[in-house]
Amino acid sequence: MEKPCLSNPDQFPDDEVLSGCLGKAKAAWDSFLSVLVEGSPAFAAEWRYYRDGKSWLYKVTKTADLRAIRTLIDIKEQLK
């Protein structure tokens, strides 16, 4: 059985490591990231090593829309 990629906590998954793990699929990964994260400021992403799963994972989260939050705060202030 092949050892899973991205399981070494000391080896950050940079482009070289990802190319070795993904092979030909690396181009699809790059396109996915371009559309998801770089194309939309509503998403933030980071690599994190999870000790419980003994693997690096790419965590993508939706960021809060600060304009909407500020608007809600302004409305709340006006209602006082």
Helices and strands as residue ranges (DSSP letters): H 15-22, G 23-25, H 26-33, I 34-38, E 43-50, E 55-62, H 66-79
